[in-house]
Every structure is written in C-alpha cells, then in structure tokens.
Amino acid sequence: MLVASSLCGGCSPCAPRTRTSARLLVGTLEATRVQSFAEAIAGARFSGQQPIEARVLSELEAATVQLVRIQGAEQPHRHADHELVVMLVEGRGTMRLGEHEVDMTRGDAVVIARNVVHAFRNADPAGSVALVVRAPAAASH
C-alpha cells in the first residue's frame, strides 16, 4: 500500500507531490523504510578515504542491495557468479561495458550480465554513489 501510493502519479486520492530528490523504498517482511537517497548515503557513513566503499542496505533471498561510493576508477573486471543493476544516484562518470564507454549522470542505470567486462570511472570531484543490486545474493561469508 505504501509503495503503491508513493508511486501514484495523479489519481484523486493521492494528488501528485513535488519532490526535489528521488526516494529509496525498501520493503521486507520485517519492515518498510522510506528515505531519500541523501539520507541513505548519510546513513552509509562512507569514510571517503577509500577509492571504492560498499555498504549493504538489504540482504534479500535472491539479491543483495548496496550503496557503492567510488572516488577513483575501477579496474576492468567481470563477475562469473552474478548479474548487476547499477543506478547512479550521485555524481557522474564513465561506465565501460564490454567494448563501449558511456557517460553516466545521476539517474542513469546499467544492467550488467554475467561475464561482461565492466568498470566505472568517477568524474565528480565529490565522488559518485551508485545503488547496486546484485543477483543472486552475495554468499553469507
């Protein structure tokens, strides 16, 4: 119910609202959280001292949801055991996906299949932050 009413665009019971930033809605059997991405990023408490930092937001049965902060650039790499959906929520940079490079800004998303070589290169002096969904979920240990 909360998600449906939050996503409703113009029906009379829930008139459209004007927002200046996107929100993150996390619904599990235990609880539902609604917060802005700015609140989620602040809550992640990134140190800013590492080129890449990741914070798990939710461990689901089939996927792991993380916020990842990138200061520099990843080395090109691939994942044999999972796919990724990456949405840039702060900053800007360039995503290498296979042989292609694409400029990304806040709100852009990319789907990365298993074994596809990829890497993100940050271009924002303040760093970039991405919402990353990994499926299947990361191993527990």
DSSP file (Angstrom, degrees, kcal/mol; ACC not computed):
  #  RESIDUE AA STRUCTURE BP1 BP2  ACC     N-H-->O    O-->H-N    N-H-->O    O-->H-N    TCO  KAPPA ALPHA  PHI   PSI    X-CA   Y-CA   Z-CA
    1    1 A M     >        0   0    0      0, 0.0     4,-2.5     0, 0.0     5,-0.2   0.000 360.0 360.0 360.0 -45.3    0.0    0.0    0.0
    2    2 A L  H  >  +     0   0    0      1,-0.2     4,-2.0     2,-0.2     5,-0.2   0.928 360.0  45.8 -62.5 -45.1    2.8    2.4    0.9
    3    3 A V  H  > S+     0   0    0      2,-0.2     4,-1.8     1,-0.2    -1,-0.2   0.925 112.2  51.2 -65.3 -43.6    4.7    1.8   -2.3
    4    4 A A  H  > S+     0   0    0      1,-0.2     4,-0.9     2,-0.2    -2,-0.2   0.923 112.8  44.6 -61.0 -44.7    1.6    2.0   -4.5
    5    5 A S  H  < S+     0   0    0     -4,-2.5     3,-0.3     1,-0.2    -1,-0.2   0.849 111.8  53.7 -70.7 -30.7    0.5    5.3   -3.0
    6    6 A S  H  < S+     0   0    0     -4,-2.0    -1,-0.2    -5,-0.2    -2,-0.2   0.825 113.3  42.7 -70.0 -30.3    4.1    6.7   -3.2
    7    7 A L  H  < S+     0   0    0     -4,-1.8    -1,-0.2    -5,-0.2    -2,-0.2   0.531  85.1 118.6 -93.9  -6.5    4.3    5.8   -6.9
    8    8 A C     <  -     0   0    0     -4,-0.9    -3,-0.0    -3,-0.3    -4,-0.0  -0.357  46.2-163.8 -63.5 136.5    0.9    7.0   -7.9
    9    9 A G        -     0   0    0      7,-0.1    -1,-0.1    -2,-0.1    -4,-0.0   0.714  66.9 -18.8-100.6 -21.4    1.0    9.8  -10.4
   10   10 A G  S    S+     0   0    0      5,-0.1     5,-0.1     6,-0.1     2,-0.1   0.433  77.4 136.0-171.2  12.1   -2.3   11.5  -10.5
   11   11 A C    >   -     0   0    0      3,-0.3     3,-1.0     1,-0.1    -3,-0.0  -0.402  62.1-113.2 -72.1 154.7   -5.3    9.7   -9.1
   12   12 A S  T 3  S+     0   0    0      1,-0.2     3,-0.5     3,-0.1    -1,-0.1   0.838 110.8  58.6 -61.9 -37.3   -7.6   11.8   -6.9
   13   13 A P  T 3  S+     0   0    0      0, 0.0     2,-0.4     0, 0.0    -1,-0.2   0.821 118.9  31.1 -63.6 -26.1   -6.9   10.0   -3.6
   14   14 A C  S <  S-     0   0    0     -3,-1.0    -3,-0.3     3,-0.0     3,-0.1  -0.716  83.8-157.8-134.4  85.2   -3.2   10.8   -3.9
   15   15 A A        -     0   0    0     -3,-0.5    -5,-0.1    -2,-0.4    -4,-0.1  -0.225  38.0 -85.3 -59.1 148.3   -2.6   14.0   -5.7
   16   16 A P        -     0   0    0      0, 0.0     2,-0.4     0, 0.0    -1,-0.1  -0.254  44.5-149.2 -59.8 141.8    0.9   14.4   -7.3
   17   17 A R        -     0   0    0     -3,-0.1     2,-0.6     2,-0.0    -3,-0.0  -0.859  10.3-127.3-112.0 148.6    3.5   15.7   -5.0
   18   18 A T        +     0   0    0     -2,-0.4     2,-0.3     2,-0.0     0, 0.0  -0.848  32.1 178.1 -95.9 125.0    6.5   17.8   -5.9
   19   19 A R        -     0   0    0     -2,-0.6     3,-0.1     1,-0.1    -2,-0.0  -0.926  28.4-154.4-124.3 150.8    9.9   16.4   -4.7
   20   20 A T  S    S+     0   0    0     -2,-0.3     2,-0.3     1,-0.1    -1,-0.1   0.568  81.1  32.2 -97.8 -11.1   13.3   17.6   -5.3
   21   21 A S  S    S-     0   0    0     16,-0.0    -1,-0.1    17,-0.0     2,-0.0  -0.985  83.7-103.8-144.7 156.1   15.0   14.3   -4.9
   22   22 A A        -     0   0    0     -2,-0.3    15,-1.4    67,-0.1     2,-0.3  -0.331  35.8-135.1 -72.1 158.1   14.3   10.6   -5.5
   23   23 A R  E     -A   36   0A   0     13,-0.2     2,-0.5    14,-0.1    13,-0.3  -0.821   1.2-136.6-115.9 157.2   13.4    8.3   -2.6
   24   24 A L  E     -A   35   0A   0     11,-3.9    11,-2.1    -2,-0.3     2,-0.5  -0.966  18.2-169.5-111.9 120.7   14.6    4.8   -1.7
   25   25 A L  E     -A   34   0A   0     -2,-0.5     2,-0.5     9,-0.2     9,-0.2  -0.960   3.4-175.9-112.6 121.5   11.8    2.4   -0.6
   26   26 A V  E     -A   33   0A   0      7,-2.6     7,-2.8    -2,-0.5     2,-0.5  -0.968   3.8-175.3-119.1 115.8   13.0   -0.8    1.0
   27   27 A G  E     +A   32   0A   0     -2,-0.5     2,-0.2     5,-0.2     5,-0.2  -0.951  12.3 156.5-116.7 121.9   10.2   -3.3    1.9
   28   28 A T        -     0   0    0      3,-2.8    32,-0.0    -2,-0.5    -2,-0.0  -0.764  57.1 -98.6-127.3 176.4   10.9   -6.6    3.7
   29   29 A L  S    S+     0   0    0     -2,-0.2     3,-0.1     1,-0.2    -1,-0.0   0.820 123.2  49.0 -65.9 -29.0    8.8   -8.8    5.8
   30   30 A E  S    S-     0   0    0      1,-0.2     2,-0.3    -3,-0.0    -1,-0.2   0.881 125.5 -23.0 -78.8 -39.4   10.3   -7.2    8.9
   31   31 A A        -     0   0    0      2,-0.0    -3,-2.8     0, 0.0     2,-0.4  -0.988  48.8-125.9-165.1 163.8    9.9   -3.6    8.0
   32   32 A T  E     -A   27   0A   0     -2,-0.3     2,-0.4    -5,-0.2    -5,-0.2  -0.996  24.6-166.2-123.0 128.7    9.4   -0.9    5.3
   33   33 A R  E     -A   26   0A   0     -7,-2.8    -7,-2.6    -2,-0.4     2,-0.4  -0.931   6.3-172.6-114.6 138.4   11.8    2.0    5.1
   34   34 A V  E     +A   25   0A   0     -2,-0.4     2,-0.3    -9,-0.2    -9,-0.2  -0.992  24.5 141.8-127.5 122.8   11.3    5.1    3.1
   35   35 A Q  E     -A   24   0A   0    -11,-2.1   -11,-3.9    -2,-0.4     2,-0.1  -0.980  49.8 -99.3-152.8 161.3   14.1    7.7    2.9
   36   36 A S  E  >  -A   23   0A   0     -2,-0.3     4,-2.2   -13,-0.3   -13,-0.2  -0.423  36.3-114.8 -76.2 160.7   15.7   10.0    0.4
   37   37 A F  H  > S+     0   0    0    -15,-1.4     4,-2.9     1,-0.2     5,-0.2   0.876 119.2  58.5 -63.1 -34.8   18.9    8.9   -1.2
   38   38 A A  H  > S+     0   0    0    -16,-0.3     4,-2.4     1,-0.2    -1,-0.2   0.910 107.4  46.4 -60.0 -41.4   20.7   11.7    0.6
   39   39 A E  H  > S+     0   0    0      2,-0.2     4,-2.5     1,-0.2    -1,-0.2   0.901 112.7  49.6 -66.6 -40.5   19.5   10.1    3.9
   40   40 A A  H  X S+     0   0    0     -4,-2.2     4,-1.2     2,-0.2    -2,-0.2   0.905 112.3  47.7 -64.5 -40.9   20.6    6.7    2.8
   41   41 A I  H  X>S+     0   0    0     -4,-2.9     4,-0.7     2,-0.2     5,-0.5   0.920 112.5  48.6 -66.4 -43.9   24.0    8.0    1.7
   42   42 A A  H ><5S+     0   0    0     -4,-2.4     3,-1.0     1,-0.2    -2,-0.2   0.908 111.1  51.4 -61.5 -41.1   24.5    9.8    5.0
   43   43 A G  H 3<5S+     0   0    0     -4,-2.5    -1,-0.2     1,-0.2    -2,-0.2   0.735  98.5  65.6 -68.1 -22.8   23.5    6.7    6.9
   44   44 A A  H 3<5S-     0   0    0     -4,-1.2    -1,-0.2    -3,-0.4    -2,-0.2   0.727  92.1-150.1 -72.2 -20.8   26.0    4.6    5.0
   45   45 A R  T <<5 -     0   0    0     -3,-1.0     2,-0.1    -4,-0.7    -3,-0.1   0.921  14.3-164.7  51.3  54.6   28.8    6.6    6.7
   46   46 A F      < -     0   0    0     -5,-0.5    -1,-0.2     1,-0.1    -2,-0.0  -0.473  14.8-145.5 -66.3 139.3   31.3    6.4    3.9
   47   47 A S        -     0   0    0     -2,-0.1    -1,-0.1     1,-0.1    -2,-0.1   0.804  16.4-142.2 -77.6 -29.2   34.8    7.4    5.1
   48   48 A G  S    S+     0   0    0      2,-0.1    -1,-0.1    21,-0.1    -2,-0.1   0.504  78.7 100.5  77.4   3.0   35.8    9.0    1.8
   49   49 A Q        +     0   0    0      3,-0.0    -1,-0.0    22,-0.0     3,-0.0   0.591  68.5  66.5 -95.6 -13.4   39.3    7.5    2.5
   50   50 A Q  S    S-     0   0    0      1,-0.1    21,-0.2    22,-0.0     3,-0.2  -0.823  78.8-130.5-110.2 147.9   39.0    4.5    0.1
   51   51 A P  S    S+     0   0    0      0, 0.0    20,-3.4     0, 0.0    21,-0.8   0.848  99.6  20.6 -64.1 -32.2   38.7    4.6   -3.7
   52   52 A I  E    S+B   70   0B   0     18,-0.2     2,-0.4    19,-0.1    18,-0.2  -0.989  70.1 175.6-139.7 128.2   35.7    2.3   -3.5
   53   53 A E  E     -B   69   0B   0     16,-2.4    16,-3.0    -2,-0.4     2,-0.4  -0.995   8.6-164.4-132.1 139.4   33.4    1.6   -0.5
   54   54 A A  E     -B   68   0B   0     -2,-0.4     2,-0.4    14,-0.2    14,-0.2  -0.968   4.8-171.7-126.0 140.7   30.3   -0.5   -0.3
   55   55 A R  E     -B   67   0B   0     12,-2.6    12,-2.5    -2,-0.4     2,-0.4  -0.995  24.2-128.9-130.9 125.8   27.6   -0.7    2.3
   56   56 A V  E     +B   66   0B   0     -2,-0.4    10,-0.3    10,-0.2     3,-0.1  -0.594  24.1 178.4 -75.3 126.9   24.8   -3.3    2.3
   57   57 A L  E     +     0   0B   0      8,-3.1     2,-0.3    -2,-0.4     9,-0.2   0.783  69.7   1.8 -92.6 -37.0   21.3   -1.8    2.5
   58   58 A S  E     -B   65   0B   0      7,-1.7     7,-2.9     2,-0.0     2,-0.7  -0.965  52.9-151.0-157.5 134.4   19.4   -5.1    2.3
   59   59 A E  E     -B   64   0B   0     -2,-0.3     5,-0.2     5,-0.2     2,-0.2  -0.926  29.1-179.2-104.9 106.9   20.1   -8.8    2.0
   60   60 A L        -     0   0    0      3,-2.7    77,-0.1    -2,-0.7   -32,-0.0  -0.544  41.1-106.4 -99.6 169.5   17.2  -10.4    0.2
   61   61 A E  S    S+     0   0    0      1,-0.2    76,-0.4    -2,-0.2    -1,-0.1   0.897 118.6  23.1 -62.0 -39.6   16.8  -14.1   -0.6
   62   62 A A  S    S+     0   0    0     74,-0.1     2,-0.3     1,-0.1    -1,-0.2   0.480 127.9  26.8-108.8  -4.3   17.6  -13.5   -4.3
   63   63 A A        -     0   0    0     73,-0.2    -3,-2.7    72,-0.2     2,-0.4  -0.996  58.5-135.8-156.3 156.0   19.6  -10.3   -4.3
   64   64 A T  E     -BC  59 134B   0     70,-2.4    70,-3.0    -2,-0.3     2,-0.5  -0.970  20.6-154.9-113.6 132.4   21.9   -8.1   -2.3
   65   65 A V  E     +BC  58 133B   0     -7,-2.9    -8,-3.1    -2,-0.4    -7,-1.7  -0.934  22.5 168.7-111.9 126.4   21.2   -4.3   -2.4
   66   66 A Q  E     -BC  56 132B   0     66,-2.9    66,-2.9    -2,-0.5     2,-0.5  -0.908  35.8-134.4-133.0 157.5   24.2   -2.0   -1.8
   67   67 A L  E     -BC  55 131B   0    -12,-2.5   -12,-2.6    -2,-0.3     2,-0.5  -0.966  29.1-166.3-103.0 132.4   25.2    1.6   -1.9
   68   68 A V  E     -BC  54 130B   0     62,-2.7    62,-2.7    -2,-0.5     2,-0.5  -0.984   7.3-158.4-124.6 126.7   28.7    1.9   -3.5
   69   69 A R  E     -BC  53 129B   0    -16,-3.0   -16,-2.4    -2,-0.5     2,-0.5  -0.899   8.8-167.3-105.2 130.2   30.8    5.1   -3.4
   70   70 A I  E     +BC  52 128B   0     58,-2.9    58,-2.3    -2,-0.5   -18,-0.2  -0.972  18.6 168.7-123.4 120.4   33.5    5.5   -6.0
   71   71 A Q  S    S+     0   0    0    -20,-3.4    56,-0.2    -2,-0.5    -1,-0.1   0.822  75.4   7.7 -92.7 -40.9   36.2    8.1   -5.7
   72   72 A G  S    S-     0   0    0    -21,-0.8    50,-2.9     1,-0.1     2,-0.4   0.419 101.4 -58.0-110.7-118.4   38.6    6.9   -8.5
   73   73 A A  B     -F  121   0C   0     48,-0.2    48,-0.2    50,-0.0     2,-0.2  -0.998  35.6-128.1-141.3 141.9   38.2    4.2  -11.1
   74   74 A E        -     0   0    0     46,-2.8     3,-0.0    -2,-0.4    -4,-0.0  -0.553  29.3-116.1 -79.4 151.8   37.6    0.5  -11.0
   75   75 A Q        -     0   0    0     -2,-0.2    43,-0.1     1,-0.1    45,-0.1  -0.679  46.5 -90.5 -78.4 144.1   39.9   -1.8  -12.9
   76   76 A P        +     0   0    0      0, 0.0     2,-0.3     0, 0.0    43,-0.2  -0.346  67.6 152.4 -56.0 134.3   38.0   -3.6  -15.8
   77   77 A H  B     -G  118   0C   0     41,-2.1    41,-2.6    39,-0.1     2,-0.3  -0.922  32.2-141.1-154.1 174.4   36.6   -6.8  -14.3
   78   78 A R        -     0   0    0     -2,-0.3     2,-0.5    39,-0.2    39,-0.1  -0.955  11.2-135.3-141.9 159.9   33.8   -9.4  -14.7
   79   79 A H        -     0   0    0     -2,-0.3    36,-2.5    34,-0.3    37,-0.2  -0.978  12.3-175.3-121.1 121.1   31.6  -11.4  -12.4
   80   80 A A  S    S+     0   0    0     -2,-0.5    -1,-0.1    34,-0.2    34,-0.1   0.686  83.7  47.1 -84.6 -19.2   31.1  -15.1  -13.2
   81   81 A D  S    S+     0   0    0      1,-0.1     2,-0.3    55,-0.0    -1,-0.2   0.428 113.0  22.8-109.5   1.2   28.6  -15.7  -10.4
   82   82 A H        -     0   0    0     -3,-0.1    33,-0.3    31,-0.1     2,-0.2  -0.998  58.7-127.4-160.5 162.4   26.1  -12.8  -10.6
   83   83 A E  E     -D  135   0B   0     52,-3.2    52,-2.1    -2,-0.3     2,-0.3  -0.689  27.0-147.1-102.9 163.0   24.5  -10.0  -12.6
   84   84 A L  E     -DE 134 112B   0     28,-2.4    28,-3.2    -2,-0.2     2,-0.4  -0.976  15.2-162.7-132.2 146.9   24.3   -6.4  -11.5
   85   85 A V  E     -DE 133 111B   0     48,-1.9    48,-2.7    -2,-0.3     2,-0.5  -0.997  21.3-170.7-120.6 123.3   21.9   -3.5  -11.9
   86   86 A V  E     -DE 132 110B   0     24,-2.8    24,-2.5    -2,-0.4     2,-0.5  -0.966   9.0-177.4-121.3 123.5   23.7   -0.2  -11.2
   87   87 A M  E     -DE 131 109B   0     44,-2.6    44,-3.0    -2,-0.5     2,-0.5  -0.982  24.3-134.3-121.3 123.2   21.9    3.1  -10.9
   88   88 A L  E     +D  130   0B   0     20,-2.5    19,-3.8    -2,-0.5    42,-0.3  -0.624  28.1 171.7 -75.7 121.7   24.0    6.3  -10.3
   89   89 A V  E     +     0   0B   0     40,-2.8     2,-0.3    -2,-0.5    41,-0.2   0.609  67.1  19.7-107.5 -16.6   22.3    8.3   -7.5
   90   90 A E  E    S+D  129   0B   0     39,-1.7    39,-2.0    15,-0.0    -1,-0.3  -0.984 107.7   5.8-148.7 143.4   25.0   11.0   -7.0
   91   91 A G        -     0   0    0     -2,-0.3    15,-0.8    37,-0.2     2,-0.3  -0.391  69.3 -98.7  91.9-163.7   27.9   12.2   -9.2
   92   92 A R  E     +H  105   0C   0     13,-0.2    31,-2.9    -2,-0.1    32,-0.6  -0.977  43.3 132.8-158.6 159.3   28.9   11.5  -12.8
   93   93 A G  E     -HI 104 122C   0     11,-2.2    11,-3.6    -2,-0.3     2,-0.4  -0.967  48.8 -74.0 178.5-165.7   31.4    9.3  -14.6
   94   94 A T  E     -HI 103 121C   0     27,-2.4    27,-2.6    -2,-0.3     2,-0.5  -0.978  30.9-154.5-123.5 130.0   32.0    6.9  -17.4
   95   95 A M  E     -HI 102 120C   0      7,-2.9     7,-2.4    -2,-0.4     2,-0.6  -0.906   5.3-152.8-103.9 124.4   30.9    3.2  -17.5
   96   96 A R  E     +HI 101 119C   0     23,-3.4    23,-1.7    -2,-0.5     2,-0.4  -0.860  17.6 177.6 -91.1 128.0   32.8    0.8  -19.6
   97   97 A L  E >   -HI 100 118C   0      3,-3.0     3,-1.9    -2,-0.6     2,-0.4  -0.918  62.8 -49.0-134.6 105.0   30.5   -2.0  -20.6
   98   98 A G  T 3  S-     0   0    0     19,-3.5    18,-0.0    -2,-0.4     0, 0.0  -0.558 123.5 -22.3  64.2-125.2   32.2   -4.6  -22.9
   99   99 A E  T 3  S+     0   0    0     -2,-0.4     2,-0.3    -3,-0.1    -1,-0.3   0.382 123.1  90.5 -95.2   2.2   33.9   -2.5  -25.6
  100  100 A H  E <   -H   97   0C   0     -3,-1.9    -3,-3.0     2,-0.0     2,-0.4  -0.733  57.2-157.6-103.4 148.3   31.6    0.5  -25.1
  101  101 A E  E     -H   96   0C   0     -2,-0.3     2,-0.4    -5,-0.2    -5,-0.2  -0.993  13.2-175.1-122.0 133.3   32.1    3.5  -22.9
  102  102 A V  E     -H   95   0C   0     -7,-2.4    -7,-2.9    -2,-0.4     2,-0.2  -0.992  25.0-125.6-131.5 130.6   29.0    5.6  -21.8
  103  103 A D  E     -H   94   0C   0     -2,-0.4     2,-0.4    -9,-0.2    -9,-0.3  -0.556  32.1-161.4 -70.4 136.9   28.9    8.8  -19.8
  104  104 A M  E     +H   93   0C   0    -11,-3.6   -11,-2.2    -2,-0.2     2,-0.3  -0.954  13.8 176.9-124.3 142.0   26.6    8.5  -16.8
  105  105 A T  E >   -H   92   0C   0     -2,-0.4     3,-2.5   -13,-0.2   -17,-0.3  -0.834  51.5 -52.3-130.9 173.9   25.0   11.1  -14.6
  106  106 A R  T 3  S+     0   0    0    -15,-0.8   -17,-0.2    -2,-0.3     3,-0.1  -0.173 125.9  24.2 -50.3 130.1   22.6   10.9  -11.7
  107  107 A G  T 3  S+     0   0    0    -19,-3.8    -1,-0.3     1,-0.4     2,-0.1   0.142  90.1 124.3  99.0 -17.8   19.6    8.7  -12.5
  108  108 A D    <   -     0   0    0     -3,-2.5   -20,-2.5   -20,-0.2    -1,-0.4  -0.474  41.1-166.0 -74.4 147.8   21.3    6.7  -15.3
  109  109 A A  E     -E   87   0B   0    -22,-0.2     2,-0.4    -2,-0.1   -22,-0.2  -0.954  10.1-164.8-134.9 153.2   21.2    2.9  -14.9
  110  110 A V  E     -E   86   0B   0    -24,-2.5   -24,-2.8    -2,-0.3     2,-0.5  -0.997  12.1-146.3-138.4 141.8   23.0    0.0  -16.4
  111  111 A V  E     -E   85   0B   0     -2,-0.4     2,-0.6   -26,-0.2   -26,-0.2  -0.942  17.0-164.3-107.8 126.0   22.3   -3.8  -16.4
  112  112 A I  E     -E   84   0B   0    -28,-3.2   -28,-2.4    -2,-0.5     3,-0.1  -0.944   5.8-151.0-119.0 115.0   25.4   -5.9  -16.5
  113  113 A A    >   -     0   0    0     -2,-0.6     3,-1.6   -30,-0.2   -34,-0.3  -0.324  39.6 -74.3 -76.6 162.5   25.1   -9.6  -17.3
  114  114 A R  T 3  S+     0   0    0      1,-0.2   -34,-0.2   -34,-0.1    -1,-0.2  -0.246 116.1  13.4 -54.6 143.1   27.5  -12.3  -16.0
  115  115 A N  T 3  S+     0   0    0    -36,-2.5     2,-0.6   -33,-0.3    -1,-0.2   0.496  87.5 134.7  68.5   7.4   30.9  -12.3  -17.6
  116  116 A V    <   -     0   0    0     -3,-1.6   -37,-0.3   -37,-0.2    -1,-0.2  -0.780  59.3-123.0 -86.7 125.0   30.6   -8.9  -19.2
  117  117 A V        +     0   0    0     -2,-0.6   -19,-3.5   -39,-0.1     2,-0.3  -0.476  46.0 160.9 -67.1 132.8   33.8   -6.8  -18.7
  118  118 A H  E     +GI  77  97C   0    -41,-2.6   -41,-2.1   -21,-0.2     2,-0.3  -0.976  18.9 172.5-151.1 160.6   32.9   -3.5  -17.0
  119  119 A A  E     - I   0  96C   0    -23,-1.7   -23,-3.4    -2,-0.3     2,-0.4  -0.911  20.7-139.6-167.7 144.1   34.4   -0.7  -15.0
  120  120 A F  E     - I   0  95C   0     -2,-0.3   -46,-2.8   -25,-0.2     2,-0.5  -0.925  10.3-163.1-111.2 136.3   33.2    2.7  -13.7
  121  121 A R  E     -FI  73  94C   0    -27,-2.6   -27,-2.4    -2,-0.4   -48,-0.2  -0.970  19.4-134.9-119.0 114.3   35.5    5.8  -13.7
  122  122 A N  E     + I   0  93C   0    -50,-2.9   -29,-0.3    -2,-0.5   -51,-0.1  -0.383  24.8 176.6 -68.3 142.2   34.4    8.6  -11.5
  123  123 A A        +     0   0    0    -31,-2.9   -30,-0.2    -2,-0.1    -1,-0.1   0.219  52.0  96.9-126.7  10.2   34.4   12.2  -12.9
  124  124 A D    >   -     0   0    0    -32,-0.6     3,-2.3     1,-0.1     4,-0.0  -0.895  67.1-143.2-106.4 125.9   32.9   14.0  -10.0
  125  125 A P  T 3  S+     0   0    0      0, 0.0    -1,-0.1     0, 0.0     3,-0.1   0.803 104.4  50.6 -55.7 -29.3   35.3   15.7   -7.5
  126  126 A A  T 3  S-     0   0    0      1,-0.3     2,-0.1    -3,-0.0   -55,-0.0   0.472 118.9-111.4 -86.3  -1.9   33.0   14.8   -4.6
  127  127 A G    <   -     0   0    0     -3,-2.3     2,-0.3   -56,-0.2    -1,-0.3  -0.111  28.0 -95.8  90.5 164.9   32.8   11.2   -5.7
  128  128 A S  E     -C   70   0B   0    -58,-2.3   -58,-2.9   -37,-0.2     2,-0.4  -0.900  25.6-154.8-119.9 149.9   29.9    9.2   -7.2
  129  129 A V  E     -CD  69  90B   0    -39,-2.0   -40,-2.8    -2,-0.3   -39,-1.7  -0.991  11.1-170.3-127.5 133.8   27.4    6.9   -5.4
  130  130 A A  E     -CD  68  88B   0    -62,-2.7   -62,-2.7    -2,-0.4     2,-0.6  -0.940  23.9-133.6-123.3 144.4   25.5    4.1   -7.0
  131  131 A L  E     -CD  67  87B   0    -44,-3.0   -44,-2.6    -2,-0.4     2,-0.5  -0.878  34.0-166.3 -88.6 121.8   22.7    1.9   -5.9
  132  132 A V  E     -CD  66  86B   0    -66,-2.9   -66,-2.9    -2,-0.6     2,-0.6  -0.954  14.5-166.1-120.7 126.7   23.8   -1.6   -6.9
  133  133 A V  E     -CD  65  85B   0    -48,-2.7   -48,-1.9    -2,-0.5     2,-0.5  -0.959   9.7-165.0-111.7 121.0   21.6   -4.7   -7.0
  134  134 A R  E     -CD  64  84B   0    -70,-3.0   -70,-2.4    -2,-0.6   -50,-0.2  -0.912  14.0-135.6-109.2 126.2   23.5   -8.0   -7.2
  135  135 A A  E    S+ D   0  83B   0    -52,-2.1   -52,-3.2    -2,-0.5     2,-0.2  -0.997  83.8  31.3-135.0 132.0   21.6  -11.2   -8.2
  136  136 A P  S    S-     0   0    0      0, 0.0   -73,-0.2     0, 0.0   -72,-0.2   0.586 110.1 -98.8 -70.0 173.8   21.8  -13.8   -7.0
  137  137 A A        -     0   0    0    -76,-0.4    -2,-0.1   -74,-0.2     3,-0.1  -0.133  41.9 -93.5 -59.9 153.7   22.6  -12.6   -3.5
  138  138 A A        -     0   0    0     -4,-0.2    -1,-0.1     1,-0.1   -75,-0.1  -0.337  49.4 -95.3 -63.1 148.8   26.1  -12.5   -2.1
  139  139 A A        -     0   0    0      1,-0.1    -1,-0.1    -3,-0.1     0, 0.0  -0.363  33.4-118.4 -63.7 147.7   27.2  -15.5   -0.2
  140  140 A S              0   0    0      1,-0.2    -1,-0.1    -3,-0.1    -2,-0.1   0.856 360.0 360.0 -60.3 -38.7   26.8  -15.1    3.6
  141  141 A H              0   0    0      0, 0.0    -1,-0.2     0, 0.0    -2,-0.1   0.372 360.0 360.0-135.3 360.0   30.5  -15.5    4.4
